[in-house]
């Protein structure tokens, strides 16, 4: 995954302490994050977390009860026209007409925006790599091609922020990979991309930063690698004799995990020996633990440090709630 966060990018989308109350119920209790130019920002949340409500507030489909949303410095609620001119979005399925060609669809949407000529239409066609099929009827398009046509439509107005709600829904693995590469190219060109997705593995592969939301609150925001690395680290020990090693580690105050299959990926579990011991500990404590075990007569046959995946982090933070 590329990382474009080494320089200080401009904040394109700023969401500050946004809340939303419907009736007597707070749907969104406190959401704060920002999205910068040239990055792909992931938005994750379990069912009922407030993810869809937040996205609708970003594009001014509903108003927040309090807080502020700004796009390129313009308040989405008070300066709607100025703010939304910088936003391209596919909030649900791309709105396209199957009986028209791809080009005719883009011409139709171009008429709704000032300053969009045929040259700009051709530019977005080239960007989404639909030039070979753009004059075919949309009904002949694959789902992935329809998705790219929808993105082309969203790009017509030269937005600074692209909002994609579940962009990989229904795509096969090849289509997902192609879309992932395409979105990365858009970000590399300076576009800020906000991606809502329930596919945690895709978010880990695709996004530079991520926000995790649960029960209307953002629990964590940060670079994917940093969020994962900052949480509990697990160490797999191959010791002989194993039971003595387990007792000695526990005696040093090290957290020995009894049910590792509830924490680690199945692939990791499958590669572990039958007597492997899993502990939760900091990296800087490993060398001292190795020295102590060896001095105590325990053979250290293997030590493997692993970090939790984004999925494990998500489940931990949301207390095991299911995701959208």
Secondary structure, DSSP 8 states (H G I E B T S, - for coil): -----SS---EEEEEEEEEEEETTEEEEEEEEEEEETT-EEEEEEBTTSSHHHHHHHHTTSS--SEEEEEETTEETTTSHHHHHTTEEEESSS----TTSBHHHHHHHHHTTSTT--HHHHHHHHHHTT-TTTTTSBGGGS-HHHHHHHHHHHHHTT--SEEEEESTTTT--HHHHHHHHHHHHHHHHTT-EEEEE-S-HHHHHHH-SEEEEEETTEEEEEEEHHHHHHHS-EEEEEEEESHHHHHHHHHHTT-EEES-GGGTS-HHHHHTS-TT-EEEE--GGGHHHHHHHHHHTT-EEEEEEEEE--HHHHHHHHTTT--B-
